[in-house]
Amino acid sequence: MTRKQLILDAAITLFSEKGIEATSVQQITEHCGISKGAFYLSFKSKEELVYSIIEHFLNNIIKGVDQAVNSEIDPSQKLHLYFKQTFKILSQYTGFAQILMKEKIKTISEELIERIQYFVNLSNENLAKLLIEIYGEEIREKLYDLIVVINGMVQAYLQIVFDGKLVMNQVDFSKLADTLVEKTTIIATQSQLIFLQQSDFTSNNEIPLSINQLTEELQRLQEVTVNQLEQESVTLLIEELQASNPRVAIIYGLIHNLQNNNQFNWITLMIRKYFS
């Protein structure tokens, strides 16, 4: 485990127990058994740490949803995997999410809000593709109502956890996924009334990062990875992105070398979207 990951894990634990504002850098370093100097080598401030935790959370969600949507399994099993992966990942952050919802975090930047919104839009797009693959074109007219209902069910079950009525690490994720698949199937195949149209649901989901921004983000991540293959892949990836005619096959090959490091999930997704 890297020092940065050690700090992230400790901060998530302490923020969940004490709250974000009430947790000091000193408490985090004591929990990790490192010096304050070591902390500031990884994060410039506590605000940057909070940003990194939220981004780390989004990265894991993106990876889980991506695996479910693009996995080479029977379409009927994909929705089960989608729900199971979503709750499994969210279960790791329930305490922090509760604190984040309750506290007024002044340090969340517009850039992060933009990324969160982009993630929500992307997640809805992936879910739409998955639902069409499973239930066919005949559900297209009620697709947007269905997405809202699915998101509502996920949020409702999470709220039960937040209220203390369920302990997330004791939940049978497979059974919960089966329950939600059954309800989704009933609504998808039996419901008749339609409220939302595509025009009500569309949003500006342009790629938020330019080539220069992609390069800057890669350079930042290169500084925190200790893996030589990843460092060399990032160097080559930056060179390819800045070329007058970037070779997409080369870029995708280099991205593959970064897939086992969750810190690169977001940026590699942005690169894929840029060249798709």
Secondary structure as a PSIPRED ss2 file (coil, helix, strand):
# PSIPRED VFORMAT (PSIPRED V4.0)

   1 M C   1.000  0.000  0.000
   2 T C   1.000  0.000  0.000
   3 R H   0.000  1.000  0.000
   4 K H   0.000  1.000  0.000
   5 Q H   0.000  1.000  0.000
   6 L H   0.000  1.000  0.000
   7 I H   0.000  1.000  0.000
   8 L H   0.000  1.000  0.000
   9 D H   0.000  1.000  0.000
  10 A H   0.000  1.000  0.000
  11 A H   0.000  1.000  0.000
  12 I H   0.000  1.000  0.000
  13 T H   0.000  1.000  0.000
  14 L H   0.000  1.000  0.000
  15 F H   0.000  1.000  0.000
  16 S H   0.000  1.000  0.000
  17 E H   0.000  1.000  0.000
  18 K H   0.000  1.000  0.000
  19 G C   1.000  0.000  0.000
  20 I C   1.000  0.000  0.000
  21 E C   1.000  0.000  0.000
  22 A C   1.000  0.000  0.000
  23 T C   1.000  0.000  0.000
  24 S C   1.000  0.000  0.000
  25 V H   0.000  1.000  0.000
  26 Q H   0.000  1.000  0.000
  27 Q H   0.000  1.000  0.000
  28 I H   0.000  1.000  0.000
  29 T H   0.000  1.000  0.000
  30 E H   0.000  1.000  0.000
  31 H H   0.000  1.000  0.000
  32 C H   0.000  1.000  0.000
  33 G C   1.000  0.000  0.000
  34 I C   1.000  0.000  0.000
  35 S C   1.000  0.000  0.000
  36 K H   0.000  1.000  0.000
  37 G H   0.000  1.000  0.000
  38 A H   0.000  1.000  0.000
  39 F H   0.000  1.000  0.000
  40 Y H   0.000  1.000  0.000
  41 L H   0.000  1.000  0.000
  42 S H   0.000  1.000  0.000
  43 F C   1.000  0.000  0.000
  44 K C   1.000  0.000  0.000
  45 S C   1.000  0.000  0.000
  46 K H   0.000  1.000  0.000
  47 E H   0.000  1.000  0.000
  48 E H   0.000  1.000  0.000
  49 L H   0.000  1.000  0.000
  50 V H   0.000  1.000  0.000
  51 Y H   0.000  1.000  0.000
  52 S H   0.000  1.000  0.000
  53 I H   0.000  1.000  0.000
  54 I H   0.000  1.000  0.000
  55 E H   0.000  1.000  0.000
  56 H H   0.000  1.000  0.000
  57 F H   0.000  1.000  0.000
  58 L H   0.000  1.000  0.000
  59 N H   0.000  1.000  0.000
  60 N H   0.000  1.000  0.000
  61 I H   0.000  1.000  0.000
  62 I H   0.000  1.000  0.000
  63 K H   0.000  1.000  0.000
  64 G H   0.000  1.000  0.000
  65 V H   0.000  1.000  0.000
  66 D H   0.000  1.000  0.000
  67 Q H   0.000  1.000  0.000
  68 A H   0.000  1.000  0.000
  69 V H   0.000  1.000  0.000
  70 N H   0.000  1.000  0.000
  71 S C   1.000  0.000  0.000
  72 E C   1.000  0.000  0.000
  73 I C   1.000  0.000  0.000
  74 D C   1.000  0.000  0.000
  75 P H   0.000  1.000  0.000
  76 S H   0.000  1.000  0.000
  77 Q H   0.000  1.000  0.000
  78 K H   0.000  1.000  0.000
  79 L H   0.000  1.000  0.000
  80 H H   0.000  1.000  0.000
  81 L H   0.000  1.000  0.000
  82 Y H   0.000  1.000  0.000
  83 F H   0.000  1.000  0.000
  84 K H   0.000  1.000  0.000
  85 Q H   0.000  1.000  0.000
  86 T H   0.000  1.000  0.000
  87 F H   0.000  1.000  0.000
  88 K H   0.000  1.000  0.000
  89 I H   0.000  1.000  0.000
  90 L H   0.000  1.000  0.000
  91 S H   0.000  1.000  0.000
  92 Q H   0.000  1.000  0.000
  93 Y H   0.000  1.000  0.000
  94 T H   0.000  1.000  0.000
  95 G H   0.000  1.000  0.000
  96 F H   0.000  1.000  0.000
  97 A H   0.000  1.000  0.000
  98 Q H   0.000  1.000  0.000
  99 I H   0.000  1.000  0.000
 100 L H   0.000  1.000  0.000
 101 M H   0.000  1.000  0.000
 102 K H   0.000  1.000  0.000
 103 E C   1.000  0.000  0.000
 104 K C   1.000  0.000  0.000
 105 I C   1.000  0.000  0.000
 106 K C   1.000  0.000  0.000
 107 T C   1.000  0.000  0.000
 108 I C   1.000  0.000  0.000
 109 S C   1.000  0.000  0.000
 110 E H   0.000  1.000  0.000
 111 E H   0.000  1.000  0.000
 112 L H   0.000  1.000  0.000
 113 I H   0.000  1.000  0.000
 114 E H   0.000  1.000  0.000
 115 R H   0.000  1.000  0.000
 116 I H   0.000  1.000  0.000
 117 Q H   0.000  1.000  0.000
 118 Y H   0.000  1.000  0.000
 119 F H   0.000  1.000  0.000
 120 V H   0.000  1.000  0.000
 121 N H   0.000  1.000  0.000
 122 L H   0.000  1.000  0.000
 123 S H   0.000  1.000  0.000
 124 N H   0.000  1.000  0.000
 125 E H   0.000  1.000  0.000
 126 N H   0.000  1.000  0.000
 127 L H   0.000  1.000  0.000
 128 A H   0.000  1.000  0.000
 129 K H   0.000  1.000  0.000
 130 L H   0.000  1.000  0.000
 131 L H   0.000  1.000  0.000
 132 I H   0.000  1.000  0.000
 133 E H   0.000  1.000  0.000
 134 I H   0.000  1.000  0.000
 135 Y H   0.000  1.000  0.000
 136 G C   1.000  0.000  0.000
 137 E H   0.000  1.000  0.000
 138 E H   0.000  1.000  0.000
 139 I H   0.000  1.000  0.000
 140 R H   0.000  1.000  0.000
 141 E H   0.000  1.000  0.000
 142 K H   0.000  1.000  0.000
 143 L H   0.000  1.000  0.000
 144 Y H   0.000  1.000  0.000
 145 D H   0.000  1.000  0.000
 146 L H   0.000  1.000  0.000
 147 I H   0.000  1.000  0.000
 148 V H   0.000  1.000  0.000
 149 V H   0.000  1.000  0.000
 150 I H   0.000  1.000  0.000
 151 N H   0.000  1.000  0.000
 152 G H   0.000  1.000  0.000
 153 M H   0.000  1.000  0.000
 154 V H   0.000  1.000  0.000
 155 Q H   0.000  1.000  0.000
 156 A H   0.000  1.000  0.000
 157 Y H   0.000  1.000  0.000
 158 L H   0.000  1.000  0.000
 159 Q H   0.000  1.000  0.000
 160 I H   0.000  1.000  0.000
 161 V H   0.000  1.000  0.000
 162 F H   0.000  1.000  0.000
 163 D C   1.000  0.000  0.000
 164 G C   1.000  0.000  0.000
 165 K C   1.000  0.000  0.000
 166 L C   1.000  0.000  0.000
 167 V C   1.000  0.000  0.000
 168 M H   0.000  1.000  0.000
 169 N H   0.000  1.000  0.000
 170 Q H   0.000  1.000  0.000
 171 V C   1.000  0.000  0.000
 172 D C   1.000  0.000  0.000
 173 F H   0.000  1.000  0.000
 174 S H   0.000  1.000  0.000
 175 K H   0.000  1.000  0.000
 176 L H   0.000  1.000  0.000
 177 A H   0.000  1.000  0.000
 178 D H   0.000  1.000  0.000
 179 T H   0.000  1.000  0.000
 180 L H   0.000  1.000  0.000
 181 V H   0.000  1.000  0.000
 182 E H   0.000  1.000  0.000
 183 K H   0.000  1.000  0.000
 184 T H   0.000  1.000  0.000
 185 T H   0.000  1.000  0.000
 186 I H   0.000  1.000  0.000
 187 I H   0.000  1.000  0.000
 188 A H   0.000  1.000  0.000
 189 T H   0.000  1.000  0.000
 190 Q H   0.000  1.000  0.000
 191 S C   1.000  0.000  0.000
 192 Q C   1.000  0.000  0.000
 193 L C   1.000  0.000  0.000
 194 I C   1.000  0.000  0.000
 195 F C   1.000  0.000  0.000
 196 L C   1.000  0.000  0.000
 197 Q C   1.000  0.000  0.000
 198 Q H   0.000  1.000  0.000
 199 S H   0.000  1.000  0.000
 200 D H   0.000  1.000  0.000
 201 F H   0.000  1.000  0.000
 202 T C   1.000  0.000  0.000
 203 S C   1.000  0.000  0.000
 204 N C   1.000  0.000  0.000
 205 N C   1.000  0.000  0.000
 206 E C   1.000  0.000  0.000
 207 I C   1.000  0.000  0.000
 208 P C   1.000  0.000  0.000
 209 L C   1.000  0.000  0.000
 210 S C   1.000  0.000  0.000
 211 I H   0.000  1.000  0.000
 212 N H   0.000  1.000  0.000
 213 Q H   0.000  1.000  0.000
 214 L H   0.000  1.000  0.000
 215 T H   0.000  1.000  0.000
 216 E H   0.000  1.000  0.000
 217 E H   0.000  1.000  0.000
 218 L H   0.000  1.000  0.000
 219 Q H   0.000  1.000  0.000
 220 R H   0.000  1.000  0.000
 221 L H   0.000  1.000  0.000
 222 Q H   0.000  1.000  0.000
 223 E C   1.000  0.000  0.000
 224 V C   1.000  0.000  0.000
 225 T C   1.000  0.000  0.000
 226 V C   1.000  0.000  0.000
 227 N C   1.000  0.000  0.000
 228 Q H   0.000  1.000  0.000
 229 L H   0.000  1.000  0.000
 230 E H   0.000  1.000  0.000
 231 Q H   0.000  1.000  0.000
 232 E H   0.000  1.000  0.000
 233 S H   0.000  1.000  0.000
 234 V H   0.000  1.000  0.000
 235 T H   0.000  1.000  0.000
 236 L H   0.000  1.000  0.000
 237 L H   0.000  1.000  0.000
 238 I H   0.000  1.000  0.000
 239 E H   0.000  1.000  0.000
 240 E H   0.000  1.000  0.000
 241 L H   0.000  1.000  0.000
 242 Q C   1.000  0.000  0.000
 243 A C   1.000  0.000  0.000
 244 S C   1.000  0.000  0.000
 245 N C   1.000  0.000  0.000
 246 P C   1.000  0.000  0.000
 247 R C   1.000  0.000  0.000
 248 V H   0.000  1.000  0.000
 249 A H   0.000  1.000  0.000
 250 I H   0.000  1.000  0.000
 251 I H   0.000  1.000  0.000
 252 Y H   0.000  1.000  0.000
 253 G H   0.000  1.000  0.000
 254 L H   0.000  1.000  0.000
 255 I H   0.000  1.000  0.000
 256 H H   0.000  1.000  0.000
 257 N C   1.000  0.000  0.000
 258 L C   1.000  0.000  0.000
 259 Q C   1.000  0.000  0.000
 260 N C   1.000  0.000  0.000
 261 N C   1.000  0.000  0.000
 262 N H   0.000  1.000  0.000
 263 Q H   0.000  1.000  0.000
 264 F H   0.000  1.000  0.000
 265 N H   0.000  1.000  0.000
 266 W H   0.000  1.000  0.000
 267 I H   0.000  1.000  0.000
 268 T H   0.000  1.000  0.000
 269 L H   0.000  1.000  0.000
 270 M H   0.000  1.000  0.000
 271 I H   0.000  1.000  0.000
 272 R H   0.000  1.000  0.000
 273 K H   0.000  1.000  0.000
 274 Y H   0.000  1.000  0.000
 275 F H   0.000  1.000  0.000
 276 S C   1.000  0.000  0.000
